[in-house]
Amino acid sequence: MSGPERGIGVRREDREAGNETDNEDNENNENDEDEEEEDGGGPFVPFQCPAGGFNKLKWLVAWPLCLLLYFTVPNCSTPRWDNYFMLSFFCSTLWIAGFSYIMVWMVTVIGFTLGIPDVIMGITFLAAGTSVPDCMASLIVARQGMGDMAVSNSIGSNVFDILVGLGLPWSVKTLAINYGSDIKINSKGLIFSVGLLLASVFMTVLGVHLNKWTLDKRLGFTCLLLYSVFLCVSCLIEYNIFTFVNLPTCRDD
């Protein structure tokens, strides 16, 4: 084969390779669009029943709440409400505050009815319920290969909850609403719970270091074991098994 013919063949192969690359890119873009459409629909749209038995069940259970949110929170992902993202954020914040208040009220009533201390209800059911968004966010970024972001999110969210979630309302209560007042904590067992929390954070970071800064099943089971130990020891302390730190729950006769 002569030089010009070889050059023409090379250019033809380059064009074919370029066409294949363009086709693959178009297919990937179409798949991404389909995934975005699927993510935007499903159980979260009150007027579209999804396919699949389990998805239909979720859609039916969440339908009243989805209908209410559909008419009160603008969907800023659509072109119509694209410029109203701050309004969507504000409305979402109000709904989160309302849901949090209802959840705390329900957990308190259930704990009082069953004779379970508020601290135990807080570190079990309430903590699990409020940590679901953080758990899902860490799970998503971990599956995307960003393990450092997953670990940072789990630790940073707890630091934010402790320093801002407690410090901000306490400051407003003692400075703006009732100046000079104080907030009393009825459980001395929180001292041990905070110590266990700090120890758990230290053990988690130490485990990641000993595991050569990689996340695997062994580290996951270790974290679950530490969480189980934390729950068991905290519950035993609140029930005065080790020492007397918590007053019994007052009940009506």
N, C-alpha and C positions, 0 to 999 in steps of 0.2 A: 504494500500500500504506500502510495506516494505521500509527500508531506501535506499538500492541500487536502487530499482525501482524508488523511488522518486528522487534520484540524477540523474538517467538517464533521467527522464522526464524533470527535470529542465535544464539539459544540452541541451536536444533536443529543448526546448523552447528558450534557449539562442541562439542556432544556427539559429533557424528560425527567431528570432528577428534580429540577425546579418545579415542574408541574406536579410531581408526586408530593413534594414538600408543601406546595400550596393546597393540594387536595387534603393532606393530613391536617393542615392548619384550619381549613374550612370545617372539616369534620369535628375537630376539637372545639372550635368556636360554637358549632351547632350543638355539640354535647353540653358545653357550658351553659348555653342559652336554655337548653331543655332542663338542665339541673336547676337553673335559677327560676324557671317557671314552676318546676315542681316544688321548690322551696317556698315560692311565694304563694302557692295554693295549698291544697290539702285540708287538713282539719282546721286550719286557722281562718278559712273563708267560710262564713256562715251560710252562704247561698250555693255552695258547690259541695256536693257529697262525694268524698274521695272513693277510689276503688280499693277493694280489699276489706275483708271482714274486720280486722283489727283497727284499720284506719277509720272505718265507719263507726265502730264503737267509740273510739276517741273523739271523733267529730260529734257524735250524739251527746256524749257526756259533757263536752266543753261547749256545746252550742249556745246555751244562754249567756255564758261569759263572753264568748267570741262575738256574739251579736251585740252585746253592750259595748265592747271595746271597738267594734267595727264602726259604730256611730259616734264614738266619743274621742277616739285617737286618730288623727289624720295619718294616712299611709303615705309617708314622704318618699317612698320608693317609686311611686307612680308620678308621671309627669304633671298631673293636676296639682298635687300637693308637694311638688319638689322644693319649693321655696319656703315651706312651712315646717322645716325640720325642728326648729326651736319650739314651735307649738307642740309638735309631737313629743319632743323630749319633756316638756313641762307637763303635758297630760299624762304621759307614762309615769313620771315621778309622782304625780298625785295618786294615780291608781296603785302604785307600789306602796305608798304610805298608807293608803286605805286598806289594802290587803294585809300589810304587816300588822296593822292595828287589830284587824279581825282575827288574824292568826294567833297573835299573842293573847287576845281575850279568850279565844276558844281553848288554847292550851292551858291557860290559867284556870278556867272553869273545869276542864277535864281533870287536871291535877288536883284541884280542891275536892272534886267529887270522889275521886279514887283515893284520896289521902296521900298523894305523891307530892313531895316538896317542889317548890317552884324551880329551885336550882337544877334538880334532876330533869324536870320537863324542859328546862332551857338548854341543857347540854346534850339532850338526846333528840327529842322531836323538833323543838324549835330550831336548834342548830342545824339539823339535817334539812329541814324545810327551807331555811334561808341560804343554805350552802349549795343547793341544787344548781343555780345559775353559774356559780364559780366552778363547780365540778364539771359542768358541761363545757364551759369555756376552756378549762384546762385539758379536758379530753379531746376537744377539737384541735387545739394547737399541738398537742402531743402527737396526734395522728398525722399531722402535717409535718412532723419531724422537728418541731421547735420545742424540745424538751426543756430548755432553759427558761423559755417563756412560761411553760406550764408550772414549773416549780416556783418561779418568781410570782406568778399570779396567786398560787395557793398561799404562799407566805405573806405576800403584800396585802392580800384581801383581809387576812386575819389582823395584821397590823393596823390597817385602816379601820376595821370594825372596832378594835379596842381603843385606839387613840382618838378617832374622829366620831365613831358611832356612840361612844360613851362620853367623850369629852365635850362634844358640841351640845347635846341636850342638857348635860349637867351644868355647863356654863350658862346656858340660857335660863335654866331654872334658878340658879343661885345668884345671877347678876341682873337679869331683866325682869323675871316674873316675881320672884320673892328674894329681894336683895339681902344678902347676909345669911340666908338659910343654908342648911346642909341636907344631904341625902343619906339616909341611913341604910346600911346593908344588913339584913337580918341573919345572914349566914356567915359564920366564921370559916366554914369549909371552903369558901372561895379562895382563901389563901393557899390551901393545898391544891385546889384546881388550877390556879394560876401557876404554881410551881410545876405541876404536871404538864401544863401547856408549854412552858418554857423548855422543860426537859424533852418534850415530844419534838419541838422545833429543832433543838440541838441534835437529837438522835436522828432526825430526818436528814439534816445537812451532813451529819457524820456518816450516815448510811450511803448517801449519794457519793461522798468522797471516797469511802472504802470500796464502793462499787465502780471506781474509776470514772466517775461522772457520767454514767450511763444509766438509763431507765430500762428495767427489764422486769420479768415476773417475780424474781426473787426479791427485788426491792419493793415491788407492789405488795407482796404478801407480808413483808416486814412492816410496811406502813399500816396495813390492816391489823396486824397483830398489836402494834403500838396503840392504835385507836381503840381496840378492844380492851387493852389493859387500862387505858385512860378512863374509859367509861366505867369499867368494873370498880376501879379504885375510887373514882369520884362518887359513884353511887353508894359504895360502902361507907365512905366518909360522911356523906350527907345523912345516912341512916344511923349514924353514931355507932358503927361497928367497932372502929378502932379507938375512938375517943369521943367525948361529948362536945360537939361543935355546933349543933343545929337544934333549935327548939322544935318540939313536936307541932304538927299542923293543928290549928284551932278548928274545931268542927262544931256546928250547931247541934243542940240536943233535939 
